[in-house]
Amino acid sequence: MAKRETEKDRGRFALPPDNYKFIAIGFVILVIGFILMLGGKSESPDQFSEKIFSFRRITLAPIIVVAGFVFEIWAIMRKPREK
């Protein structure tokens, strides 16, 4: 038998409000990681630029992006504390 939707359940979200705050923080971390990957193009299309192989683009930015995704998963799976 299908469960009837009560008046109390109608206005509730799937996650508690704190989880949405953490999800927004994780999104900001992801955006920062992708911004760090930008750049490194050469002035002329005929020349190769070594700037694309910098520490920031090859190592730091992917670590921040992966950390952002891990934080997002944690924010979604986080269980609210009981009062």
HTML snippet that shows the backbone in 3Dmol.js (N, CA, C, O; Angstrom):
<script src="https://3Dmol.org/build/3Dmol-min.js"></script>
<div id="view" style="width:600px;height:400px;position:relative"></div>
<script>
const pdb = `
ATOM      1  N   MET A   1       0.825  -1.164   0.000  1.00  0.00           N
ATOM      2  CA  MET A   1       0.000   0.000   0.000  1.00  0.00           C
ATOM      3  C   MET A   1       0.882   1.245   0.000  1.00  0.00           C
ATOM      4  O   MET A   1       1.883   1.286   0.715  1.00  0.00           O
ATOM      5  N   ALA A   2       0.537   2.240  -0.773  1.00  0.00           N
ATOM      6  CA  ALA A   2       1.341   3.451  -0.882  1.00  0.00           C
ATOM      7  C   ALA A   2       1.162   4.318   0.365  1.00  0.00           C
ATOM      8  O   ALA A   2       0.069   4.426   0.923  1.00  0.00           O
ATOM      9  N   LYS A   3       2.261   4.925   0.778  1.00  0.00           N
ATOM     10  CA  LYS A   3       2.229   5.801   1.953  1.00  0.00           C
ATOM     11  C   LYS A   3       1.658   7.155   1.543  1.00  0.00           C
ATOM     12  O   LYS A   3       2.073   7.741   0.543  1.00  0.00           O
ATOM     13  N   ARG A   4       0.723   7.631   2.312  1.00  0.00           N
ATOM     14  CA  ARG A   4       0.117   8.908   1.999  1.00  0.00           C
ATOM     15  C   ARG A   4       1.005  10.038   2.482  1.00  0.00           C
ATOM     16  O   ARG A   4       1.623   9.953   3.544  1.00  0.00           O
ATOM     17  N   GLU A   5       1.059  11.088   1.694  1.00  0.00           N
ATOM     18  CA  GLU A   5       1.860  12.249   2.050  1.00  0.00           C
ATOM     19  C   GLU A   5       1.085  13.087   3.061  1.00  0.00           C
ATOM     20  O   GLU A   5      -0.036  13.522   2.800  1.00  0.00           O
ATOM     21  N   THR A   6       1.691  13.301   4.198  1.00  0.00           N
ATOM     22  CA  THR A   6       1.014  14.085   5.227  1.00  0.00           C
ATOM     23  C   THR A   6       1.317  15.557   5.042  1.00  0.00           C
ATOM     24  O   THR A   6       2.227  15.922   4.298  1.00  0.00           O
ATOM     25  N   GLU A   7       0.567  16.388   5.708  1.00  0.00           N
ATOM     26  CA  GLU A   7       0.757  17.838   5.646  1.00  0.00           C
ATOM     27  C   GLU A   7       2.132  18.220   6.190  1.00  0.00           C
ATOM     28  O   GLU A   7       2.740  19.181   5.719  1.00  0.00           O
ATOM     29  N   LYS A   8       2.615  17.486   7.162  1.00  0.00           N
ATOM     30  CA  LYS A   8       3.920  17.761   7.776  1.00  0.00           C
ATOM     31  C   LYS A   8       5.060  17.458   6.808  1.00  0.00           C
ATOM     32  O   LYS A   8       6.049  18.190   6.779  1.00  0.00           O
ATOM     33  N   ASP A   9       4.942  16.403   6.022  1.00  0.00           N
ATOM     34  CA  ASP A   9       6.000  15.998   5.096  1.00  0.00           C
ATOM     35  C   ASP A   9       6.013  16.815   3.805  1.00  0.00           C
ATOM     36  O   ASP A   9       7.009  16.795   3.082  1.00  0.00           O
ATOM     37  N   ARG A  10       4.968  17.507   3.511  1.00  0.00           N
ATOM     38  CA  ARG A  10       4.850  18.188   2.232  1.00  0.00           C
ATOM     39  C   ARG A  10       5.871  19.312   2.061  1.00  0.00           C
ATOM     40  O   ARG A  10       6.367  19.507   0.952  1.00  0.00           O
ATOM     41  N   GLY A  11       6.197  20.046   3.102  1.00  0.00           N
ATOM     42  CA  GLY A  11       7.098  21.182   3.001  1.00  0.00           C
ATOM     43  C   GLY A  11       8.543  20.862   3.317  1.00  0.00           C
ATOM     44  O   GLY A  11       9.375  21.769   3.345  1.00  0.00           O
ATOM     45  N   ARG A  12       8.871  19.601   3.555  1.00  0.00           N
ATOM     46  CA  ARG A  12      10.229  19.231   3.943  1.00  0.00           C
ATOM     47  C   ARG A  12      11.094  18.953   2.723  1.00  0.00           C
ATOM     48  O   ARG A  12      10.622  18.455   1.701  1.00  0.00           O
ATOM     49  N   PHE A  13      12.379  19.289   2.859  1.00  0.00           N
ATOM     50  CA  PHE A  13      13.354  18.975   1.812  1.00  0.00           C
ATOM     51  C   PHE A  13      13.935  17.598   2.075  1.00  0.00           C
ATOM     52  O   PHE A  13      13.715  17.010   3.134  1.00  0.00           O
ATOM     53  N   ALA A  14      14.674  17.092   1.111  1.00  0.00           N
ATOM     54  CA  ALA A  14      15.264  15.765   1.251  1.00  0.00           C
ATOM     55  C   ALA A  14      16.390  15.753   2.270  1.00  0.00           C
ATOM     56  O   ALA A  14      16.621  14.738   2.927  1.00  0.00           O
ATOM     57  N   LEU A  15      17.095  16.872   2.408  1.00  0.00           N
ATOM     58  CA  LEU A  15      18.225  16.963   3.327  1.00  0.00           C
ATOM     59  C   LEU A  15      17.994  18.093   4.329  1.00  0.00           C
ATOM     60  O   LEU A  15      17.230  19.020   4.060  1.00  0.00           O
ATOM     61  N   PRO A  16      18.654  18.012   5.480  1.00  0.00           N
ATOM     62  CA  PRO A  16      18.555  19.119   6.444  1.00  0.00           C
ATOM     63  C   PRO A  16      19.249  20.372   5.909  1.00  0.00           C
ATOM     64  O   PRO A  16      20.093  20.273   5.018  1.00  0.00           O
ATOM     65  N   PRO A  17      18.908  21.544   6.439  1.00  0.00           N
ATOM     66  CA  PRO A  17      19.504  22.800   5.945  1.00  0.00           C
ATOM     67  C   PRO A  17      21.026  22.850   6.057  1.00  0.00           C
ATOM     68  O   PRO A  17      21.680  23.449   5.204  1.00  0.00           O
ATOM     69  N   ASP A  18      21.597  22.242   7.078  1.00  0.00           N
ATOM     70  CA  ASP A  18      23.055  22.249   7.215  1.00  0.00           C
ATOM     71  C   ASP A  18      23.727  21.537   6.045  1.00  0.00           C
ATOM     72  O   ASP A  18      24.791  21.958   5.590  1.00  0.00           O
ATOM     73  N   ASN A  19      23.124  20.482   5.565  1.00  0.00           N
ATOM     74  CA  ASN A  19      23.705  19.758   4.435  1.00  0.00           C
ATOM     75  C   ASN A  19      23.768  20.641   3.189  1.00  0.00           C
ATOM     76  O   ASN A  19      24.731  20.565   2.425  1.00  0.00           O
ATOM     77  N   TYR A  20      22.762  21.469   2.979  1.00  0.00           N
ATOM     78  CA  TYR A  20      22.770  22.351   1.820  1.00  0.00           C
ATOM     79  C   TYR A  20      23.882  23.392   1.935  1.00  0.00           C
ATOM     80  O   TYR A  20      24.471  23.784   0.928  1.00  0.00           O
ATOM     81  N   LYS A  21      24.165  23.833   3.136  1.00  0.00           N
ATOM     82  CA  LYS A  21      25.287  24.766   3.339  1.00  0.00           C
ATOM     83  C   LYS A  21      26.603  24.093   2.983  1.00  0.00           C
ATOM     84  O   LYS A  21      27.450  24.698   2.326  1.00  0.00           O
ATOM     85  N   PHE A  22      26.784  22.848   3.408  1.00  0.00           N
ATOM     86  CA  PHE A  22      28.007  22.118   3.089  1.00  0.00           C
ATOM     87  C   PHE A  22      28.114  21.828   1.595  1.00  0.00           C
ATOM     88  O   PHE A  22      29.213  21.839   1.039  1.00  0.00           O
ATOM     89  N   ILE A  23      26.992  21.571   0.949  1.00  0.00           N
ATOM     90  CA  ILE A  23      27.001  21.343  -0.495  1.00  0.00           C
ATOM     91  C   ILE A  23      27.441  22.619  -1.220  1.00  0.00           C
ATOM     92  O   ILE A  23      28.198  22.546  -2.187  1.00  0.00           O
ATOM     93  N   ALA A  24      26.983  23.769  -0.770  1.00  0.00           N
ATOM     94  CA  ALA A  24      27.402  25.040  -1.374  1.00  0.00           C
ATOM     95  C   ALA A  24      28.906  25.269  -1.171  1.00  0.00           C
ATOM     96  O   ALA A  24      29.588  25.743  -2.079  1.00  0.00           O
ATOM     97  N   ILE A  25      29.415  24.938   0.004  1.00  0.00           N
ATOM     98  CA  ILE A  25      30.853  25.072   0.264  1.00  0.00           C
ATOM     99  C   ILE A  25      31.640  24.149  -0.666  1.00  0.00           C
ATOM    100  O   ILE A  25      32.665  24.556  -1.213  1.00  0.00           O
ATOM    101  N   GLY A  26      31.180  22.929  -0.847  1.00  0.00           N
ATOM    102  CA  GLY A  26      31.834  21.990  -1.757  1.00  0.00           C
ATOM    103  C   GLY A  26      31.827  22.487  -3.195  1.00  0.00           C
ATOM    104  O   GLY A  26      32.798  22.294  -3.927  1.00  0.00           O
ATOM    105  N   PHE A  27      30.743  23.122  -3.596  1.00  0.00           N
ATOM    106  CA  PHE A  27      30.665  23.686  -4.942  1.00  0.00           C
ATOM    107  C   PHE A  27      31.694  24.796  -5.126  1.00  0.00           C
ATOM    108  O   PHE A  27      32.317  24.899  -6.183  1.00  0.00           O
ATOM    109  N   VAL A  28      31.872  25.621  -4.106  1.00  0.00           N
ATOM    110  CA  VAL A  28      32.874  26.689  -4.161  1.00  0.00           C
ATOM    111  C   VAL A  28      34.279  26.096  -4.271  1.00  0.00           C
ATOM    112  O   VAL A  28      35.110  26.611  -5.019  1.00  0.00           O
ATOM    113  N   ILE A  29      34.551  25.021  -3.534  1.00  0.00           N
ATOM    114  CA  ILE A  29      35.853  24.351  -3.617  1.00  0.00           C
ATOM    115  C   ILE A  29      36.086  23.828  -5.033  1.00  0.00           C
ATOM    116  O   ILE A  29      37.186  23.960  -5.568  1.00  0.00           O
ATOM    117  N   LEU A  30      35.068  23.242  -5.636  1.00  0.00           N
ATOM    118  CA  LEU A  30      35.190  22.753  -7.014  1.00  0.00           C
ATOM    119  C   LEU A  30      35.476  23.887  -7.993  1.00  0.00           C
ATOM    120  O   LEU A  30      36.330  23.751  -8.869  1.00  0.00           O
ATOM    121  N   VAL A  31      34.777  24.987  -7.849  1.00  0.00           N
ATOM    122  CA  VAL A  31      34.987  26.128  -8.751  1.00  0.00           C
ATOM    123  C   VAL A  31      36.403  26.666  -8.604  1.00  0.00           C
ATOM    124  O   VAL A  31      37.042  26.999  -9.602  1.00  0.00           O
ATOM    125  N   ILE A  32      36.900  26.755  -7.377  1.00  0.00           N
ATOM    126  CA  ILE A  32      38.276  27.215  -7.161  1.00  0.00           C
ATOM    127  C   ILE A  32      39.262  26.280  -7.845  1.00  0.00           C
ATOM    128  O   ILE A  32      40.212  26.745  -8.474  1.00  0.00           O
ATOM    129  N   GLY A  33      39.057  24.986  -7.737  1.00  0.00           N
ATOM    130  CA  GLY A  33      39.935  24.029  -8.395  1.00  0.00           C
ATOM    131  C   GLY A  33      39.934  24.185  -9.904  1.00  0.00           C
ATOM    132  O   GLY A  33      40.993  24.129 -10.530  1.00  0.00           O
ATOM    133  N   PHE A  34      38.775  24.378 -10.494  1.00  0.00           N
ATOM    134  CA  PHE A  34      38.719  24.540 -11.946  1.00  0.00           C
ATOM    135  C   PHE A  34      39.305  25.883 -12.381  1.00  0.00           C
ATOM    136  O   PHE A  34      39.901  25.971 -13.455  1.00  0.00           O
ATOM    137  N   ILE A  35      39.148  26.910 -11.581  1.00  0.00           N
ATOM    138  CA  ILE A  35      39.761  28.205 -11.900  1.00  0.00           C
ATOM    139  C   ILE A  35      41.280  28.090 -11.874  1.00  0.00           C
ATOM    140  O   ILE A  35      41.964  28.704 -12.693  1.00  0.00           O
ATOM    141  N   LEU A  36      41.812  27.307 -10.937  1.00  0.00           N
ATOM    142  CA  LEU A  36      43.265  27.127 -10.877  1.00  0.00           C
ATOM    143  C   LEU A  36      43.806  26.396 -12.106  1.00  0.00           C
ATOM    144  O   LEU A  36      44.989  26.529 -12.421  1.00  0.00           O
ATOM    145  N   MET A  37      42.977  25.634 -12.799  1.00  0.00           N
ATOM    146  CA  MET A  37      43.423  24.942 -14.004  1.00  0.00           C
ATOM    147  C   MET A  37      43.478  25.852 -15.229  1.00  0.00           C
ATOM    148  O   MET A  37      44.078  25.483 -16.239  1.00  0.00           O
ATOM    149  N   LEU A  38      42.868  27.021 -15.158  1.00  0.00           N
ATOM    150  CA  LEU A  38      42.819  27.910 -16.318  1.00  0.00           C
ATOM    151  C   LEU A  38      44.189  28.463 -16.678  1.00  0.00           C
ATOM    152  O   LEU A  38      45.101  28.503 -15.852  1.00  0.00           O
ATOM    153  N   GLY A  39      44.313  28.885 -17.924  1.00  0.00           N
ATOM    154  CA  GLY A  39      45.508  29.586 -18.380  1.00  0.00           C
ATOM    155  C   GLY A  39      46.517  28.678 -19.027  1.00  0.00           C
ATOM    156  O   GLY A  39      46.258  27.501 -19.273  1.00  0.00           O
ATOM    157  N   GLY A  40      47.694  29.255 -19.304  1.00  0.00           N
ATOM    158  CA  GLY A  40      48.788  28.502 -19.884  1.00  0.00           C
ATOM    159  C   GLY A  40      48.819  28.481 -21.395  1.00  0.00           C
ATOM    160  O   GLY A  40      49.597  27.737 -21.992  1.00  0.00           O
ATOM    161  N   LYS A  41      47.981  29.290 -22.020  1.00  0.00           N
ATOM    162  CA  LYS A  41      48.006  29.273 -23.485  1.00  0.00           C
ATOM    163  C   LYS A  41      49.183  30.102 -23.993  1.00  0.00           C
ATOM    164  O   LYS A  41      49.686  30.977 -23.289  1.00  0.00           O
ATOM    165  N   SER A  42      49.610  29.822 -25.205  1.00  0.00           N
ATOM    166  CA  SER A  42      50.733  30.546 -25.781  1.00  0.00           C
ATOM    167  C   SER A  42      50.222  31.780 -26.520  1.00  0.00           C
ATOM    168  O   SER A  42      49.047  31.873 -26.875  1.00  0.00           O
ATOM    169  N   GLU A  43      51.131  32.716 -26.739  1.00  0.00           N
ATOM    170  CA  GLU A  43      50.753  33.953 -27.436  1.00  0.00           C
ATOM    171  C   GLU A  43      50.440  33.682 -28.908  1.00  0.00           C
ATOM    172  O   GLU A  43      49.541  34.296 -29.484  1.00  0.00           O
ATOM    173  N   SER A  44      51.181  32.768 -29.502  1.00  0.00           N
ATOM    174  CA  SER A  44      50.996  32.439 -30.911  1.00  0.00           C
ATOM    175  C   SER A  44      50.636  30.961 -31.041  1.00  0.00           C
ATOM    176  O   SER A  44      51.188  30.135 -30.314  1.00  0.00           O
ATOM    177  N   PRO A  45      49.730  30.609 -31.942  1.00  0.00           N
ATOM    178  CA  PRO A  45      49.394  29.190 -32.104  1.00  0.00           C
ATOM    179  C   PRO A  45      50.543  28.372 -32.699  1.00  0.00           C
ATOM    180  O   PRO A  45      50.508  27.142 -32.672  1.00  0.00           O
ATOM    181  N   ASP A  46      51.549  29.043 -33.230  1.00  0.00           N
ATOM    182  CA  ASP A  46      52.700  28.347 -33.816  1.00  0.00           C
ATOM    183  C   ASP A  46      53.721  27.933 -32.762  1.00  0.00           C
ATOM    184  O   ASP A  46      54.593  27.111 -33.042  1.00  0.00           O
ATOM    185  N   GLN A  47      53.628  28.485 -31.560  1.00  0.00           N
ATOM    186  CA  GLN A  47      54.597  28.193 -30.513  1.00  0.00           C
ATOM    187  C   GLN A  47      53.949  27.357 -29.417  1.00  0.00           C
ATOM    188  O   GLN A  47      52.768  27.502 -29.104  1.00  0.00           O
ATOM    189  N   PHE A  48      54.765  26.477 -28.848  1.00  0.00           N
ATOM    190  CA  PHE A  48      54.297  25.650 -27.727  1.00  0.00           C
ATOM    191  C   PHE A  48      54.675  26.334 -26.425  1.00  0.00           C
ATOM    192  O   PHE A  48      55.812  26.778 -26.262  1.00  0.00           O
ATOM    193  N   SER A  49      53.743  26.422 -25.510  1.00  0.00           N
ATOM    194  CA  SER A  49      54.001  27.068 -24.227  1.00  0.00           C
ATOM    195  C   SER A  49      54.202  26.009 -23.142  1.00  0.00           C
ATOM    196  O   SER A  49      53.385  25.100 -22.992  1.00  0.00           O
ATOM    197  N   GLU A  50      55.280  26.133 -22.400  1.00  0.00           N
ATOM    198  CA  GLU A  50      55.567  25.226 -21.280  1.00  0.00           C
ATOM    199  C   GLU A  50      54.756  25.582 -20.022  1.00  0.00           C
ATOM    200  O   GLU A  50      54.811  24.863 -19.024  1.00  0.00           O
ATOM    201  N   LYS A  51      54.013  26.677 -20.073  1.00  0.00           N
ATOM    202  CA  LYS A  51      53.239  27.126 -18.907  1.00  0.00           C
ATOM    203  C   LYS A  51      52.151  26.122 -18.508  1.00  0.00           C
ATOM    204  O   LYS A  51      51.720  26.098 -17.355  1.00  0.00           O
ATOM    205  N   ILE A  52      51.716  25.310 -19.444  1.00  0.00           N
ATOM    206  CA  ILE A  52      50.641  24.370 -19.117  1.00  0.00           C
ATOM    207  C   ILE A  52      51.113  23.271 -18.175  1.00  0.00           C
ATOM    208  O   ILE A  52      50.290  22.565 -17.591  1.00  0.00           O
ATOM    209  N   PHE A  53      52.421  23.117 -18.018  1.00  0.00           N
ATOM    210  CA  PHE A  53      52.951  22.069 -17.153  1.00  0.00           C
ATOM    211  C   PHE A  53      53.357  22.600 -15.788  1.00  0.00           C
ATOM    212  O   PHE A  53      54.232  22.019 -15.146  1.00  0.00           O
ATOM    213  N   SER A  54      52.757  23.669 -15.334  1.00  0.00           N
ATOM    214  CA  SER A  54      53.119  24.225 -14.029  1.00  0.00           C
ATOM    215  C   SER A  54      52.549  23.356 -12.901  1.00  0.00           C
ATOM    216  O   SER A  54      51.604  22.594 -13.104  1.00  0.00           O
ATOM    217  N   PHE A  55      53.135  23.485 -11.728  1.00  0.00           N
ATOM    218  CA  PHE A  55      52.693  22.740 -10.547  1.00  0.00           C
ATOM    219  C   PHE A  55      51.221  23.023 -10.252  1.00  0.00           C
ATOM    220  O   PHE A  55      50.472  22.120  -9.881  1.00  0.00           O
ATOM    221  N   ARG A  56      50.818  24.265 -10.417  1.00  0.00           N
ATOM    222  CA  ARG A  56      49.446  24.659 -10.101  1.00  0.00           C
ATOM    223  C   ARG A  56      48.432  23.923 -10.971  1.00  0.00           C
ATOM    224  O   ARG A  56      47.396  23.483 -10.474  1.00  0.00           O
ATOM    225  N   ARG A  57      48.721  23.785 -12.268  1.00  0.00           N
ATOM    226  CA  ARG A  57      47.759  23.170 -13.188  1.00  0.00           C
ATOM    227  C   ARG A  57      47.807  21.651 -13.186  1.00  0.00           C
ATOM    228  O   ARG A  57      46.786  21.000 -13.408  1.00  0.00           O
ATOM    229  N   ILE A  58      48.977  21.079 -12.940  1.00  0.00           N
ATOM    230  CA  ILE A  58      49.133  19.630 -13.041  1.00  0.00           C
ATOM    231  C   ILE A  58      48.895  18.927 -11.708  1.00  0.00           C
ATOM    232  O   ILE A  58      48.398  17.801 -11.694  1.00  0.00           O
ATOM    233  N   THR A  59      49.233  19.559 -10.597  1.00  0.00           N
ATOM    234  CA  THR A  59      49.163  18.881  -9.306  1.00  0.00           C
ATOM    235  C   THR A  59      48.140  19.501  -8.367  1.00  0.00           C
ATOM    236  O   THR A  59      47.246  18.812  -7.875  1.00  0.00           O
ATOM    237  N   LEU A  60      48.265  20.787  -8.118  1.00  0.00           N
ATOM    238  CA  LEU A  60      47.437  21.450  -7.100  1.00  0.00           C
ATOM    239  C   LEU A  60      45.950  21.470  -7.474  1.00  0.00           C
ATOM    240  O   LEU A  60      45.105  21.082  -6.667  1.00  0.00           O
ATOM    241  N   ALA A  61      45.634  21.913  -8.672  1.00  0.00           N
ATOM    242  CA  ALA A  61      44.226  22.038  -9.083  1.00  0.00           C
ATOM    243  C   ALA A  61      43.488  20.701  -9.083  1.00  0.00           C
ATOM    244  O   ALA A  61      42.369  20.645  -8.574  1.00  0.00           O
ATOM    245  N   PRO A  62      44.059  19.612  -9.633  1.00  0.00           N
ATOM    246  CA  PRO A  62      43.331  18.336  -9.566  1.00  0.00           C
ATOM    247  C   PRO A  62      43.121  17.830  -8.136  1.00  0.00           C
ATOM    248  O   PRO A  62      42.092  17.224  -7.838  1.00  0.00           O
ATOM    249  N   ILE A  63      44.089  18.077  -7.253  1.00  0.00           N
ATOM    250  CA  ILE A  63      43.911  17.669  -5.854  1.00  0.00           C
ATOM    251  C   ILE A  63      42.753  18.429  -5.227  1.00  0.00           C
ATOM    252  O   ILE A  63      41.958  17.850  -4.486  1.00  0.00           O
ATOM    253  N   ILE A  64      42.652  19.723  -5.519  1.00  0.00           N
ATOM    254  CA  ILE A  64      41.557  20.530  -4.963  1.00  0.00           C
ATOM    255  C   ILE A  64      40.213  20.083  -5.540  1.00  0.00           C
ATOM    256  O   ILE A  64      39.216  20.042  -4.820  1.00  0.00           O
ATOM    257  N   VAL A  65      40.180  19.751  -6.823  1.00  0.00           N
ATOM    258  CA  VAL A  65      38.924  19.291  -7.437  1.00  0.00           C
ATOM    259  C   VAL A  65      38.481  17.959  -6.826  1.00  0.00           C
ATOM    260  O   VAL A  65      37.305  17.788  -6.505  1.00  0.00           O
ATOM    261  N   VAL A  66      39.404  17.026  -6.666  1.00  0.00           N
ATOM    262  CA  VAL A  66      39.053  15.740  -6.056  1.00  0.00           C
ATOM    263  C   VAL A  66      38.593  15.953  -4.616  1.00  0.00           C
ATOM    264  O   VAL A  66      37.635  15.321  -4.171  1.00  0.00           O
ATOM    265  N   ALA A  67      39.271  16.839  -3.886  1.00  0.00           N
ATOM    266  CA  ALA A  67      38.848  17.144  -2.515  1.00  0.00           C
ATOM    267  C   ALA A  67      37.441  17.753  -2.509  1.00  0.00           C
ATOM    268  O   ALA A  67      36.652  17.467  -1.609  1.00  0.00           O
ATOM    269  N   GLY A  68      37.126  18.578  -3.492  1.00  0.00           N
ATOM    270  CA  GLY A  68      35.785  19.154  -3.598  1.00  0.00           C
ATOM    271  C   GLY A  68      34.726  18.095  -3.836  1.00  0.00           C
ATOM    272  O   GLY A  68      33.648  18.153  -3.245  1.00  0.00           O
ATOM    273  N   PHE A  69      35.024  17.122  -4.700  1.00  0.00           N
ATOM    274  CA  PHE A  69      34.064  16.038  -4.944  1.00  0.00           C
ATOM    275  C   PHE A  69      33.883  15.159  -3.702  1.00  0.00           C
ATOM    276  O   PHE A  69      32.768  14.741  -3.391  1.00  0.00           O
ATOM    277  N   VAL A  70      34.970  14.886  -3.006  1.00  0.00           N
ATOM    278  CA  VAL A  70      34.871  14.096  -1.768  1.00  0.00           C
ATOM    279  C   VAL A  70      34.047  14.858  -0.737  1.00  0.00           C
ATOM    280  O   VAL A  70      33.216  14.271  -0.043  1.00  0.00           O
ATOM    281  N   PHE A  71      34.278  16.163  -0.637  1.00  0.00           N
ATOM    282  CA  PHE A  71      33.509  16.990   0.299  1.00  0.00           C
ATOM    283  C   PHE A  71      32.029  16.995  -0.075  1.00  0.00           C
ATOM    284  O   PHE A  71      31.169  16.948   0.805  1.00  0.00           O
ATOM    285  N   GLU A  72      31.725  17.052  -1.375  1.00  0.00           N
ATOM    286  CA  GLU A  72      30.330  17.019  -1.824  1.00  0.00           C
ATOM    287  C   GLU A  72      29.651  15.701  -1.435  1.00  0.00           C
ATOM    288  O   GLU A  72      28.515  15.702  -0.960  1.00  0.00           O
ATOM    289  N   ILE A  73      30.342  14.592  -1.635  1.00  0.00           N
ATOM    290  CA  ILE A  73      29.778  13.295  -1.267  1.00  0.00           C
ATOM    291  C   ILE A  73      29.536  13.236   0.235  1.00  0.00           C
ATOM    292  O   ILE A  73      28.492  12.759   0.680  1.00  0.00           O
ATOM    293  N   TRP A  74      30.497  13.719   1.016  1.00  0.00           N
ATOM    294  CA  TRP A  74      30.325  13.751   2.467  1.00  0.00           C
ATOM    295  C   TRP A  74      29.135  14.634   2.856  1.00  0.00           C
ATOM    296  O   TRP A  74      28.356  14.278   3.740  1.00  0.00           O
ATOM    297  N   ALA A  75      29.001  15.787   2.190  1.00  0.00           N
ATOM    298  CA  ALA A  75      27.907  16.711   2.524  1.00  0.00           C
ATOM    299  C   ALA A  75      26.546  16.094   2.234  1.00  0.00           C
ATOM    300  O   ALA A  75      25.585  16.345   2.961  1.00  0.00           O
ATOM    301  N   ILE A  76      26.455  15.294   1.188  1.00  0.00           N
ATOM    302  CA  ILE A  76      25.179  14.655   0.856  1.00  0.00           C
ATOM    303  C   ILE A  76      24.883  13.504   1.814  1.00  0.00           C
ATOM    304  O   ILE A  76      23.740  13.317   2.232  1.00  0.00           O
ATOM    305  N   MET A  77      25.913  12.734   2.161  1.00  0.00           N
ATOM    306  CA  MET A  77      25.715  11.553   2.997  1.00  0.00           C
ATOM    307  C   MET A  77      25.676  11.873   4.492  1.00  0.00           C
ATOM    308  O   MET A  77      25.295  11.014   5.288  1.00  0.00           O
ATOM    309  N   ARG A  78      26.054  13.066   4.882  1.00  0.00           N
ATOM    310  CA  ARG A  78      26.139  13.461   6.284  1.00  0.00           C
ATOM    311  C   ARG A  78      24.782  13.298   6.974  1.00  0.00           C
ATOM    312  O   ARG A  78      23.745  13.707   6.453  1.00  0.00           O
ATOM    313  N   LYS A  79      24.822  12.696   8.148  1.00  0.00           N
ATOM    314  CA  LYS A  79      23.611  12.501   8.923  1.00  0.00           C
ATOM    315  C   LYS A  79      23.528  13.624   9.964  1.00  0.00           C
ATOM    316  O   LYS A  79      24.526  13.918  10.622  1.00  0.00           O
ATOM    317  N   PRO A  80      22.375  14.247  10.123  1.00  0.00           N
ATOM    318  CA  PRO A  80      22.262  15.343  11.104  1.00  0.00           C
ATOM    319  C   PRO A  80      22.385  14.826  12.530  1.00  0.00           C
ATOM    320  O   PRO A  80      22.003  13.698  12.842  1.00  0.00           O
ATOM    321  N   ARG A  81      22.921  15.669  13.371  1.00  0.00           N
ATOM    322  CA  ARG A  81      23.054  15.294  14.787  1.00  0.00           C
ATOM    323  C   ARG A  81      21.687  15.297  15.465  1.00  0.00           C
ATOM    324  O   ARG A  81      20.827  16.131  15.183  1.00  0.00           O
ATOM    325  N   GLU A  82      21.523  14.349  16.354  1.00  0.00           N
ATOM    326  CA  GLU A  82      20.277  14.274  17.124  1.00  0.00           C
ATOM    327  C   GLU A  82      20.343  15.278  18.264  1.00  0.00           C
ATOM    328  O   GLU A  82      21.389  15.450  18.890  1.00  0.00           O
ATOM    329  N   LYS A  83      19.240  15.929  18.526  1.00  0.00           N
ATOM    330  CA  LYS A  83      19.213  16.930  19.597  1.00  0.00           C
ATOM    331  C   LYS A  83      18.861  16.300  20.918  1.00  0.00           C
ATOM    332  O   LYS A  83      18.792  16.992  21.933  1.00  0.00           O
TER     333      LYS A  83
END
`;
const viewer = $3Dmol.createViewer("view");
viewer.addModel(pdb, "pdb");
viewer.setStyle({}, {cartoon: {color: "spectrum"}});
viewer.zoomTo();
viewer.render();
</script>
